[in-house]
Amino acid sequence: MSKYVLILAPYPFNEAPSQRFRFEQYLTYLTNEGISYDFKPFLSQKAWKSLYASGKTPQKIMSVFISFLKRWLLMFQLGKYDFVFIHREAAHIGPPIFEWIIAKIWRKKIIYDFDDAIWLANYSETNAKFHRLKAYWKVNYCMKWAYKVSAGNDYLAKYAAQFNKNVEIIPTTIDTIHHHNLSTDYDQEHVVIGWTGTHTTMRYLDFLVPVIKELEKTYTFDFLIISNEAPTYHLNSLKFLKWKKETEIQDLSKISIGVMPLENDIWAEGKCGFKGLQYMALGIPALMSPVGVNNQIIEHAQNGYLLKTAEEWKEHLALLLHDRTLRMQIGKSGKQTIDERYSVLSNQEKYLALFS
């Protein structure tokens, strides 16, 4: 018997990394298994662009109002669905009104998926004035009312287990066939140390900047930052590429050594190590802070490096800058880890089992 799934997510299709690498890349597998779906984002493409632009408060308010209206009308059309898959939240702001209707009025089986410690306040300066409307506490109720919960790592699963006994750990995964299907060039003469991320997480690089300055005195390399906004660091080696969805993988493959420094705080504990996974999928040796799930992804000096102090970062960056063979050895071992544990192919059965 075929199944019909309603997918509710905050953002438009193929725009947000959390959606692209949590569930969107599995949709073909749903179809192949005879599972039909409707994808209904809270924000339209126009509303999404408006909400994350500076200023334009009236347009933002109108966009959110229209989004709420569409969600409300959708609540009268749920009878045909066997499952409702909710990524993070059914509505961008406000209490869990729609989740309550789906669970308590329609009594639908909710599969609740999340990949960050989203019960904690975390917001950009662009929309700081709106963050109180987020109702971070609603996450607990979403978990409680769910049929199943899909969490991105052990830390998130442990938190979810307080509210729901049916929790499955599905890591944020990499599509090694259709997306991350290139490899770094181990033979390129000019070595590139690289980082990718949004401007909101760029602050983690503050710790690494003095290390890069020290390395510049001895080695010749580029320090490449791929982001939605240009960095303000004063480094001789600094290069910037504006993140583009169309060239994301080609740009990442320019990196010879990937870095992922983090602060050891409660928010970082909930992160799913995605930057590191991206590096590793392209055969790039990954250097990461030993925080949260990074400790499970990386086996130190085997498929990457876990580094705490500035001196450790400097030592291992210098080691890789100097040794091409080591870069290739660690990079290939990291790619094998992705293929075996963090790829779409290795997790597809676990994902499909959510709908059983």
Contacts in CASP RR format, 6 or more apart in sequence:
PFRMAT RR
TARGET T0000
AUTHOR 0000-0000-0000
METHOD contacts of the structure
MODEL  1
MSKYVLILAPYPFNEAPSQRFRFEQYLTYLTNEGISYDFKPFLSQKAWKS
LYASGKTPQKIMSVFISFLKRWLLMFQLGKYDFVFIHREAAHIGPPIFEW
IIAKIWRKKIIYDFDDAIWLANYSETNAKFHRLKAYWKVNYCMKWAYKVS
AGNDYLAKYAAQFNKNVEIIPTTIDTIHHHNLSTDYDQEHVVIGWTGTHT
TMRYLDFLVPVIKELEKTYTFDFLIISNEAPTYHLNSLKFLKWKKETEIQ
DLSKISIGVMPLENDIWAEGKCGFKGLQYMALGIPALMSPVGVNNQIIEH
AQNGYLLKTAEEWKEHLALLLHDRTLRMQIGKSGKQTIDERYSVLSNQEK
YLALFS
2 34 0 8 1.000
2 35 0 8 1.000
2 36 0 8 1.000
3 34 0 8 1.000
3 35 0 8 1.000
3 36 0 8 1.000
3 82 0 8 1.000
3 83 0 8 1.000
3 355 0 8 1.000
4 35 0 8 1.000
4 36 0 8 1.000
4 37 0 8 1.000
4 38 0 8 1.000
4 80 0 8 1.000
4 81 0 8 1.000
4 82 0 8 1.000
4 83 0 8 1.000
5 30 0 8 1.000
5 35 0 8 1.000
5 36 0 8 1.000
5 37 0 8 1.000
5 38 0 8 1.000
5 81 0 8 1.000
5 82 0 8 1.000
5 83 0 8 1.000
5 84 0 8 1.000
5 85 0 8 1.000
5 355 0 8 1.000
6 37 0 8 1.000
6 38 0 8 1.000
6 40 0 8 1.000
6 78 0 8 1.000
6 81 0 8 1.000
6 83 0 8 1.000
6 84 0 8 1.000
6 85 0 8 1.000
7 23 0 8 1.000
7 37 0 8 1.000
7 38 0 8 1.000
7 39 0 8 1.000
7 40 0 8 1.000
7 85 0 8 1.000
7 87 0 8 1.000
8 40 0 8 1.000
8 41 0 8 1.000
8 42 0 8 1.000
8 84 0 8 1.000
8 85 0 8 1.000
8 86 0 8 1.000
8 87 0 8 1.000
8 90 0 8 1.000
8 98 0 8 1.000
9 16 0 8 1.000
9 19 0 8 1.000
9 23 0 8 1.000
9 39 0 8 1.000
9 40 0 8 1.000
9 41 0 8 1.000
9 42 0 8 1.000
9 86 0 8 1.000
9 87 0 8 1.000
9 88 0 8 1.000
10 16 0 8 1.000
10 19 0 8 1.000
10 41 0 8 1.000
10 42 0 8 1.000
10 43 0 8 1.000
10 87 0 8 1.000
10 88 0 8 1.000
10 89 0 8 1.000
10 92 0 8 1.000
11 19 0 8 1.000
11 41 0 8 1.000
11 42 0 8 1.000
11 43 0 8 1.000
11 48 0 8 1.000
12 41 0 8 1.000
12 43 0 8 1.000
12 44 0 8 1.000
12 45 0 8 1.000
12 48 0 8 1.000
13 19 0 8 1.000
13 24 0 8 1.000
13 39 0 8 1.000
13 41 0 8 1.000
14 20 0 8 1.000
14 24 0 8 1.000
14 245 0 8 1.000
15 45 0 8 1.000
15 48 0 8 1.000
15 245 0 8 1.000
17 274 0 8 1.000
18 87 0 8 1.000
18 88 0 8 1.000
18 115 0 8 1.000
18 116 0 8 1.000
18 172 0 8 1.000
19 87 0 8 1.000
21 172 0 8 1.000
21 173 0 8 1.000
21 174 0 8 1.000
21 274 0 8 1.000
22 87 0 8 1.000
22 113 0 8 1.000
22 115 0 8 1.000
22 152 0 8 1.000
22 172 0 8 1.000
23 85 0 8 1.000
23 87 0 8 1.000
23 113 0 8 1.000
23 351 0 8 1.000
25 173 0 8 1.000
25 175 0 8 1.000
25 178 0 8 1.000
25 179 0 8 1.000
25 344 0 8 1.000
26 344 0 8 1.000
26 348 0 8 1.000
26 351 0 8 1.000
26 352 0 8 1.000
27 37 0 8 1.000
27 39 0 8 1.000
29 344 0 8 1.000
29 348 0 8 1.000
29 351 0 8 1.000
29 352 0 8 1.000
30 36 0 8 1.000
30 37 0 8 1.000
30 352 0 8 1.000
30 355 0 8 1.000
31 37 0 8 1.000
33 352 0 8 1.000
35 352 0 8 1.000
35 355 0 8 1.000
37 85 0 8 1.000
38 81 0 8 1.000
40 74 0 8 1.000
41 48 0 8 1.000
42 67 0 8 1.000
42 71 0 8 1.000
42 89 0 8 1.000
42 90 0 8 1.000
42 91 0 8 1.000
42 92 0 8 1.000
43 51 0 8 1.000
43 63 0 8 1.000
43 67 0 8 1.000
43 92 0 8 1.000
44 63 0 8 1.000
44 66 0 8 1.000
44 67 0 8 1.000
46 63 0 8 1.000
47 63 0 8 1.000
47 64 0 8 1.000
47 66 0 8 1.000
47 67 0 8 1.000
50 56 0 8 1.000
50 59 0 8 1.000
50 60 0 8 1.000
50 63 0 8 1.000
51 60 0 8 1.000
51 63 0 8 1.000
51 64 0 8 1.000
51 92 0 8 1.000
51 127 0 8 1.000
52 124 0 8 1.000
52 126 0 8 1.000
52 127 0 8 1.000
53 126 0 8 1.000
54 126 0 8 1.000
55 126 0 8 1.000
60 130 0 8 1.000
64 92 0 8 1.000
64 93 0 8 1.000
67 91 0 8 1.000
67 92 0 8 1.000
68 91 0 8 1.000
71 90 0 8 1.000
71 91 0 8 1.000
71 98 0 8 1.000
72 98 0 8 1.000
75 98 0 8 1.000
75 101 0 8 1.000
75 102 0 8 1.000
78 84 0 8 1.000
78 102 0 8 1.000
78 106 0 8 1.000
78 108 0 8 1.000
79 106 0 8 1.000
79 108 0 8 1.000
81 108 0 8 1.000
82 108 0 8 1.000
82 109 0 8 1.000
82 355 0 8 1.000
83 108 0 8 1.000
83 109 0 8 1.000
83 110 0 8 1.000
83 111 0 8 1.000
83 147 0 8 1.000
83 355 0 8 1.000
84 102 0 8 1.000
84 108 0 8 1.000
84 109 0 8 1.000
84 110 0 8 1.000
84 111 0 8 1.000
85 110 0 8 1.000
85 111 0 8 1.000
85 113 0 8 1.000
85 354 0 8 1.000
86 99 0 8 1.000
86 102 0 8 1.000
86 110 0 8 1.000
86 111 0 8 1.000
86 112 0 8 1.000
86 113 0 8 1.000
86 142 0 8 1.000
86 146 0 8 1.000
87 113 0 8 1.000
87 114 0 8 1.000
88 113 0 8 1.000
88 114 0 8 1.000
88 118 0 8 1.000
89 96 0 8 1.000
89 99 0 8 1.000
89 118 0 8 1.000
89 138 0 8 1.000
89 139 0 8 1.000
89 142 0 8 1.000
90 96 0 8 1.000
90 98 0 8 1.000
90 99 0 8 1.000
90 102 0 8 1.000
91 97 0 8 1.000
91 98 0 8 1.000
93 130 0 8 1.000
93 133 0 8 1.000
93 134 0 8 1.000
93 135 0 8 1.000
94 133 0 8 1.000
94 134 0 8 1.000
94 135 0 8 1.000
94 138 0 8 1.000
95 135 0 8 1.000
95 138 0 8 1.000
96 135 0 8 1.000
96 138 0 8 1.000
96 141 0 8 1.000
96 142 0 8 1.000
96 145 0 8 1.000
99 110 0 8 1.000
99 138 0 8 1.000
99 141 0 8 1.000
99 142 0 8 1.000
99 145 0 8 1.000
100 141 0 8 1.000
100 145 0 8 1.000
102 108 0 8 1.000
102 110 0 8 1.000
103 110 0 8 1.000
103 145 0 8 1.000
103 146 0 8 1.000
104 145 0 8 1.000
109 147 0 8 1.000
109 148 0 8 1.000
110 142 0 8 1.000
110 145 0 8 1.000
110 146 0 8 1.000
110 147 0 8 1.000
110 148 0 8 1.000
111 146 0 8 1.000
111 147 0 8 1.000
111 148 0 8 1.000
111 149 0 8 1.000
111 150 0 8 1.000
111 354 0 8 1.000
111 355 0 8 1.000
112 142 0 8 1.000
112 143 0 8 1.000
112 146 0 8 1.000
112 148 0 8 1.000
112 149 0 8 1.000
112 150 0 8 1.000
112 164 0 8 1.000
113 149 0 8 1.000
113 150 0 8 1.000
113 170 0 8 1.000
114 139 0 8 1.000
114 149 0 8 1.000
114 150 0 8 1.000
114 151 0 8 1.000
114 152 0 8 1.000
114 156 0 8 1.000
114 160 0 8 1.000
115 151 0 8 1.000
115 152 0 8 1.000
115 156 0 8 1.000
115 172 0 8 1.000
115 272 0 8 1.000
116 122 0 8 1.000
116 156 0 8 1.000
116 267 0 8 1.000
116 270 0 8 1.000
116 271 0 8 1.000
116 272 0 8 1.000
117 155 0 8 1.000
117 156 0 8 1.000
117 159 0 8 1.000
117 266 0 8 1.000
117 267 0 8 1.000
117 269 0 8 1.000
117 270 0 8 1.000
117 271 0 8 1.000
118 136 0 8 1.000
118 139 0 8 1.000
119 136 0 8 1.000
119 137 0 8 1.000
119 139 0 8 1.000
119 140 0 8 1.000
119 159 0 8 1.000
120 136 0 8 1.000
120 266 0 8 1.000
120 267 0 8 1.000
121 131 0 8 1.000
121 134 0 8 1.000
121 136 0 8 1.000
122 267 0 8 1.000
123 130 0 8 1.000
123 131 0 8 1.000
123 134 0 8 1.000
124 200 0 8 1.000
140 162 0 8 1.000
140 163 0 8 1.000
143 149 0 8 1.000
143 160 0 8 1.000
143 163 0 8 1.000
143 164 0 8 1.000
144 163 0 8 1.000
144 164 0 8 1.000
146 164 0 8 1.000
146 166 0 8 1.000
147 166 0 8 1.000
148 164 0 8 1.000
148 166 0 8 1.000
148 167 0 8 1.000
148 168 0 8 1.000
148 354 0 8 1.000
149 157 0 8 1.000
149 160 0 8 1.000
149 164 0 8 1.000
149 166 0 8 1.000
149 167 0 8 1.000
149 168 0 8 1.000
150 167 0 8 1.000
150 168 0 8 1.000
150 170 0 8 1.000
150 351 0 8 1.000
150 354 0 8 1.000
151 157 0 8 1.000
151 159 0 8 1.000
151 160 0 8 1.000
151 167 0 8 1.000
151 168 0 8 1.000
151 169 0 8 1.000
151 170 0 8 1.000
152 169 0 8 1.000
152 170 0 8 1.000
152 171 0 8 1.000
152 172 0 8 1.000
152 272 0 8 1.000
152 293 0 8 1.000
153 169 0 8 1.000
153 171 0 8 1.000
153 270 0 8 1.000
153 272 0 8 1.000
153 292 0 8 1.000
153 293 0 8 1.000
153 296 0 8 1.000
154 169 0 8 1.000
154 293 0 8 1.000
154 296 0 8 1.000
155 269 0 8 1.000
155 270 0 8 1.000
155 292 0 8 1.000
155 293 0 8 1.000
156 270 0 8 1.000
157 167 0 8 1.000
157 168 0 8 1.000
157 169 0 8 1.000
160 167 0 8 1.000
161 167 0 8 1.000
168 350 0 8 1.000
168 353 0 8 1.000
168 354 0 8 1.000
170 347 0 8 1.000
170 350 0 8 1.000
170 351 0 8 1.000
170 354 0 8 1.000
171 272 0 8 1.000
171 293 0 8 1.000
171 341 0 8 1.000
171 342 0 8 1.000
171 347 0 8 1.000
172 272 0 8 1.000
172 273 0 8 1.000
172 274 0 8 1.000
172 277 0 8 1.000
172 342 0 8 1.000
173 277 0 8 1.000
173 342 0 8 1.000
173 343 0 8 1.000
173 344 0 8 1.000
173 346 0 8 1.000
173 347 0 8 1.000
174 180 0 8 1.000
174 277 0 8 1.000
174 278 0 8 1.000
174 281 0 8 1.000
174 338 0 8 1.000
174 342 0 8 1.000
174 343 0 8 1.000
174 344 0 8 1.000
175 343 0 8 1.000
175 344 0 8 1.000
176 281 0 8 1.000
176 338 0 8 1.000
176 339 0 8 1.000
176 343 0 8 1.000
176 344 0 8 1.000
176 345 0 8 1.000
177 344 0 8 1.000
177 345 0 8 1.000
179 249 0 8 1.000
180 249 0 8 1.000
180 278 0 8 1.000
180 281 0 8 1.000
180 282 0 8 1.000
180 338 0 8 1.000
181 249 0 8 1.000
182 249 0 8 1.000
182 250 0 8 1.000
182 252 0 8 1.000
182 253 0 8 1.000
182 282 0 8 1.000
183 253 0 8 1.000
183 282 0 8 1.000
183 283 0 8 1.000
183 335 0 8 1.000
184 253 0 8 1.000
184 254 0 8 1.000
184 255 0 8 1.000
184 256 0 8 1.000
184 282 0 8 1.000
184 283 0 8 1.000
184 284 0 8 1.000
184 331 0 8 1.000
185 253 0 8 1.000
185 256 0 8 1.000
186 256 0 8 1.000
186 324 0 8 1.000
186 327 0 8 1.000
186 328 0 8 1.000
187 324 0 8 1.000
188 256 0 8 1.000
190 220 0 8 1.000
190 221 0 8 1.000
190 222 0 8 1.000
191 219 0 8 1.000
191 220 0 8 1.000
191 221 0 8 1.000
191 222 0 8 1.000
191 256 0 8 1.000
191 257 0 8 1.000
191 320 0 8 1.000
191 321 0 8 1.000
192 221 0 8 1.000
192 222 0 8 1.000
192 223 0 8 1.000
192 224 0 8 1.000
192 239 0 8 1.000
192 254 0 8 1.000
192 255 0 8 1.000
192 256 0 8 1.000
192 257 0 8 1.000
193 212 0 8 1.000
193 221 0 8 1.000
193 222 0 8 1.000
193 223 0 8 1.000
193 224 0 8 1.000
193 237 0 8 1.000
193 255 0 8 1.000
193 256 0 8 1.000
193 257 0 8 1.000
193 258 0 8 1.000
193 259 0 8 1.000
193 317 0 8 1.000
193 321 0 8 1.000
194 223 0 8 1.000
194 224 0 8 1.000
194 225 0 8 1.000
194 226 0 8 1.000
194 255 0 8 1.000
194 256 0 8 1.000
194 257 0 8 1.000
194 258 0 8 1.000
194 259 0 8 1.000
195 205 0 8 1.000
195 224 0 8 1.000
195 225 0 8 1.000
195 226 0 8 1.000
195 258 0 8 1.000
195 259 0 8 1.000
195 260 0 8 1.000
195 275 0 8 1.000
196 225 0 8 1.000
196 226 0 8 1.000
196 227 0 8 1.000
196 243 0 8 1.000
196 251 0 8 1.000
196 252 0 8 1.000
196 275 0 8 1.000
196 278 0 8 1.000
197 226 0 8 1.000
197 227 0 8 1.000
197 228 0 8 1.000
197 243 0 8 1.000
197 275 0 8 1.000
198 227 0 8 1.000
198 228 0 8 1.000
198 229 0 8 1.000
198 243 0 8 1.000
199 227 0 8 1.000
199 228 0 8 1.000
199 229 0 8 1.000
202 225 0 8 1.000
202 227 0 8 1.000
202 229 0 8 1.000
202 231 0 8 1.000
204 260 0 8 1.000
204 261 0 8 1.000
204 262 0 8 1.000
204 263 0 8 1.000
205 225 0 8 1.000
205 231 0 8 1.000
205 233 0 8 1.000
205 259 0 8 1.000
205 261 0 8 1.000
207 261 0 8 1.000
207 263 0 8 1.000
207 310 0 8 1.000
208 259 0 8 1.000
208 261 0 8 1.000
208 313 0 8 1.000
209 233 0 8 1.000
209 235 0 8 1.000
210 310 0 8 1.000
211 310 0 8 1.000
211 313 0 8 1.000
211 314 0 8 1.000
211 317 0 8 1.000
212 223 0 8 1.000
212 235 0 8 1.000
212 237 0 8 1.000
213 235 0 8 1.000
214 314 0 8 1.000
215 221 0 8 1.000
215 314 0 8 1.000
215 317 0 8 1.000
215 318 0 8 1.000
215 321 0 8 1.000
216 235 0 8 1.000
216 236 0 8 1.000
216 237 0 8 1.000
218 318 0 8 1.000
219 318 0 8 1.000
219 321 0 8 1.000
219 322 0 8 1.000
221 237 0 8 1.000
221 256 0 8 1.000
221 321 0 8 1.000
222 237 0 8 1.000
222 238 0 8 1.000
222 239 0 8 1.000
223 235 0 8 1.000
223 237 0 8 1.000
223 238 0 8 1.000
223 239 0 8 1.000
224 239 0 8 1.000
224 240 0 8 1.000
224 241 0 8 1.000
224 254 0 8 1.000
224 255 0 8 1.000
225 231 0 8 1.000
225 238 0 8 1.000
225 239 0 8 1.000
225 240 0 8 1.000
225 241 0 8 1.000
226 240 0 8 1.000
226 241 0 8 1.000
226 242 0 8 1.000
226 243 0 8 1.000
226 251 0 8 1.000
226 252 0 8 1.000
227 240 0 8 1.000
227 242 0 8 1.000
227 243 0 8 1.000
228 242 0 8 1.000
228 243 0 8 1.000
230 240 0 8 1.000
230 242 0 8 1.000
231 238 0 8 1.000
231 240 0 8 1.000
241 251 0 8 1.000
243 251 0 8 1.000
244 251 0 8 1.000
249 282 0 8 1.000
252 278 0 8 1.000
252 279 0 8 1.000
252 282 0 8 1.000
252 284 0 8 1.000
253 282 0 8 1.000
253 284 0 8 1.000
255 279 0 8 1.000
255 282 0 8 1.000
255 284 0 8 1.000
256 284 0 8 1.000
256 320 0 8 1.000
256 327 0 8 1.000
257 284 0 8 1.000
257 285 0 8 1.000
257 287 0 8 1.000
257 317 0 8 1.000
257 320 0 8 1.000
257 321 0 8 1.000
257 327 0 8 1.000
258 275 0 8 1.000
258 276 0 8 1.000
258 279 0 8 1.000
258 284 0 8 1.000
258 285 0 8 1.000
258 286 0 8 1.000
258 287 0 8 1.000
259 286 0 8 1.000
259 287 0 8 1.000
259 288 0 8 1.000
259 313 0 8 1.000
259 317 0 8 1.000
260 273 0 8 1.000
260 275 0 8 1.000
260 276 0 8 1.000
260 279 0 8 1.000
260 286 0 8 1.000
260 287 0 8 1.000
260 288 0 8 1.000
260 289 0 8 1.000
260 294 0 8 1.000
261 288 0 8 1.000
261 289 0 8 1.000
261 313 0 8 1.000
262 268 0 8 1.000
262 271 0 8 1.000
262 288 0 8 1.000
262 289 0 8 1.000
262 291 0 8 1.000
262 294 0 8 1.000
263 289 0 8 1.000
263 291 0 8 1.000
264 289 0 8 1.000
264 291 0 8 1.000
268 289 0 8 1.000
268 291 0 8 1.000
268 292 0 8 1.000
269 291 0 8 1.000
269 292 0 8 1.000
270 292 0 8 1.000
270 293 0 8 1.000
271 291 0 8 1.000
271 292 0 8 1.000
271 293 0 8 1.000
272 293 0 8 1.000
273 288 0 8 1.000
273 293 0 8 1.000
273 294 0 8 1.000
273 297 0 8 1.000
276 286 0 8 1.000
276 288 0 8 1.000
276 294 0 8 1.000
276 297 0 8 1.000
277 297 0 8 1.000
277 338 0 8 1.000
277 342 0 8 1.000
279 285 0 8 1.000
279 286 0 8 1.000
280 286 0 8 1.000
280 297 0 8 1.000
280 303 0 8 1.000
280 304 0 8 1.000
280 331 0 8 1.000
280 334 0 8 1.000
280 335 0 8 1.000
280 337 0 8 1.000
280 338 0 8 1.000
280 342 0 8 1.000
281 335 0 8 1.000
281 338 0 8 1.000
281 342 0 8 1.000
281 343 0 8 1.000
282 335 0 8 1.000
283 331 0 8 1.000
283 332 0 8 1.000
283 334 0 8 1.000
283 335 0 8 1.000
284 331 0 8 1.000
285 304 0 8 1.000
285 305 0 8 1.000
285 320 0 8 1.000
285 326 0 8 1.000
285 327 0 8 1.000
285 330 0 8 1.000
285 331 0 8 1.000
285 334 0 8 1.000
286 298 0 8 1.000
286 304 0 8 1.000
286 305 0 8 1.000
286 331 0 8 1.000
286 334 0 8 1.000
287 304 0 8 1.000
287 305 0 8 1.000
287 307 0 8 1.000
287 313 0 8 1.000
287 316 0 8 1.000
287 317 0 8 1.000
287 320 0 8 1.000
288 294 0 8 1.000
288 297 0 8 1.000
288 298 0 8 1.000
288 304 0 8 1.000
288 305 0 8 1.000
288 306 0 8 1.000
288 307 0 8 1.000
289 306 0 8 1.000
289 307 0 8 1.000
289 308 0 8 1.000
290 298 0 8 1.000
290 306 0 8 1.000
290 307 0 8 1.000
290 308 0 8 1.000
294 306 0 8 1.000
295 306 0 8 1.000
297 337 0 8 1.000
297 342 0 8 1.000
298 304 0 8 1.000
298 305 0 8 1.000
298 306 0 8 1.000
300 306 0 8 1.000
301 330 0 8 1.000
302 330 0 8 1.000
302 333 0 8 1.000
303 330 0 8 1.000
303 331 0 8 1.000
303 333 0 8 1.000
303 334 0 8 1.000
303 336 0 8 1.000
303 337 0 8 1.000
304 330 0 8 1.000
304 331 0 8 1.000
304 333 0 8 1.000
304 334 0 8 1.000
305 316 0 8 1.000
305 330 0 8 1.000
307 313 0 8 1.000
307 316 0 8 1.000
319 326 0 8 1.000
320 326 0 8 1.000
320 327 0 8 1.000
320 330 0 8 1.000
339 345 0 8 1.000
339 346 0 8 1.000
340 346 0 8 1.000
END
